[in-house]
């Protein structure tokens, strides 16, 4: 009797230990969920791993606390089914932890889960048969609880498969421990201890189950394994690693942006920063520090804005001499601390300002300069070496009539045609401005009055030859003036050309009559 009571006590205690495993797994699962905002891909696989271990603990608790319950015939198969996922999931965790920069290749390792799925299906067939017998023959049998007698070969294949996958995970962790900088190997060494504990759990669960003196070893080993893996990721911030292409906002920024953690390790880079990240990455370790990023640049004197603690400095790439603006800003969030780096090519600024200049100084319809550019450049136009300087004032005839009768789209075609004919009639170094709705101004550098008059007649003749706007009369009136010395201002010269243009317009009206 005393022997029976002792066995019952040990069985209940073993069930309590498995329940403790399930509770610990639930707590770690919830803590991992709170840490999903961090850039640590291994957290995802740790969540799945502890979930499977929690199911294993829950099923084991039910198995040992209620060993004779007829309504639980699938408990033993379920225990083996859950534990069969442990090895492959540990390998996935080790890969995500050791080689996070190659996370895109982990999808191939997901195939390792196919075998546990097959085992799970096979293990659940005998319990289903038991249920059929129970409900069809109206007989109640002691539930099927020892799966090994049905699938003894499969049982050993499952053991070998589990050990091989865990061994592969340990190999990856060992690679990380020996190929990482000394200040970032603590996490990988802790993970290796956790892997050893997981192997111990497998060994005692599979081969030491008959020894009642060590019934507590599997449960304690799993608990310590899960805790060590969690603390490995939670406290080893150097393992946070780069995610590329995850933020649409950052991907739309046309220059490199990198985020660093509080240990100055790169944890995020947009696509433009990926090349810099890969260039900085040394083959001797997996992490990229701020110093690794800047080792390919010559850093000049920096300026610091004390109010926002933003550092700005010019850096030059050593291999091609290209200049960049490096801007660094600290990140002092509630959960994240580190800094942001922006490496802005100076060509980006140049292109940006060129774009602004085009919008401010160019006519959107004809793509020639506008009156704002004329005001901006007038001091450069009136210089001695450009004399004699001729000015042509061009005004379209009957543009309002074309707009009213044929539509504004035809009026726009009329304007563009006249601009094209003006551009075709002048020299490459001459400048065309659209200064009004139907007026163009042309600056002819080093062009005497005879050249200006010849070009004006050429423009008028070329426009008059167009017939696509018939029956409506089109034409252009061009007035000229020539500046031979710097005694006059540009505005006065434009007024003279404007008067000459109106005289030509009146002449065209007389000819039409």
Secondary structure, DSSP 8 states (H G I E B T S, - for coil): -HHHHHHHHHHHHHHHHHHHHHHHHHHHHHHHHHTTTSS-THHHHHHHHHHHHHHHHHHHHHHHHTTT-TT-TTHHHHHHHHHHHHHHHHHHHHHHHH-GGGGGGGGGGGGGHHHHHHHHHHHHHHHHHHHHHHHHH---------GGGT-HHHHHHHHHHHHHHHHHHHHHHHHHHHHS-GGG-HHHHHHHHHHHHHHHHHHHHHHSTT-GGGTTHHHHHHHHHHHHHHHHHHH-GGG-----S--HHHHTSSSEEEEEETT-BEEEE-HHHHHHHHHH--TT-S--BHHHHHTTEEEEEEEEETTTTEEEEEEEETTT--EEEEEEEEEE-SS-EEEEEEEEEHHHHHHHHHHHHHHHHB-TTT-SEEHHHHHHHHHHHS-GGG-SEEEEEEEEESHHHHHHHH-HHHHHHHHHHHHHHHHHHS-TT-EEEE-SSSEEEEEETT--HHHHHHHHHHHHHHHHT--TTTTS--EEEEEEEEE-STTS-HHHHHHHHHHHHHHHHHHHHHHH-
